[in-house]
Amino acid sequence: MPYIAIRDLSLYYEEAGSGIPVILLHGATGSIDPPNGGWSRFMPTLAHQYHVIAIEHRGHGRTNNPQGYLTYSMIADDIVEFILKQQLSSAHILGISDGAIVALHLAMFYPERVRSVVALGANYWNDDQVREANRFADLDRIDREHPTWVEEIRRIHDRHKYPGYWRELLRQLAENLAVNPQYTVADLERISVPTLLMAGEHDLWANLDQMYTMRRSIPGAEMLIVNNGGHLINLSHPHIVEPVISDFLQRHS
């Protein structure tokens, strides 16, 4: 299985195809494995035209996290180091949820490593609505009220770490989400790479007020709001999401 040493990490990734690099970033509690990564059904299609690389973030799936905590900037630094070690020069970055926030961070602070960004279900700061949505901290409540989801997280993560690891992962995510992201409009305005913003109209995380602010603030940004969509429109509306992303990548390759 393909691992690469990134500072303190043994980072797991999978790749397919050839050509311009496209890096796929999953969301919080996700992994590469379908449907958790969200990009699994897109990867074979993208691999017809691009060198597609799916990465498991710090602390997720098969990637370790010796630090015992995580932030978006840490994950972004891991991706930059991966790009450098793999001698990719730069890549299109496609991110979902937390992965979308990491993609925006890369565009803000490492534009020379980014060809374009597709940010699906991103928020750029923690307003009251997002804080309400990010309730990872109460593990007993989650275990009691969402047993199917917990079982899925156990299946994804515990088998690669140890029994009960899902609680440690959610603790780290809750601590990150309690304070991050905290980007500003000025941070958004510094993004110079082509950017596509996507979200469902009923997404609690990527709420529409934030989406329109990002659309106005990021120079030249494109935006798609999917009617009746929730947070993971890549899973619920792939027939809309996939052709829009393909068109965007073609125009910016």
PyMOL commands that set and color helices and strands:
alter all, ss='L'
color gray80, all
select helices_A, chain A and resi 43-46+72-85+98-109+111-113+128-133+139-145+147-160+165-179+185-189+208-217+233-236+238-251
alter helices_A, ss='H'
color red, helices_A
select strands_A, chain A and resi 3-6+9-16+21-25+51-55+91-96+114-120+195-200+222-226
alter strands_A, ss='S'
color yellow, strands_A
deselect
rebuild
show_as cartoon
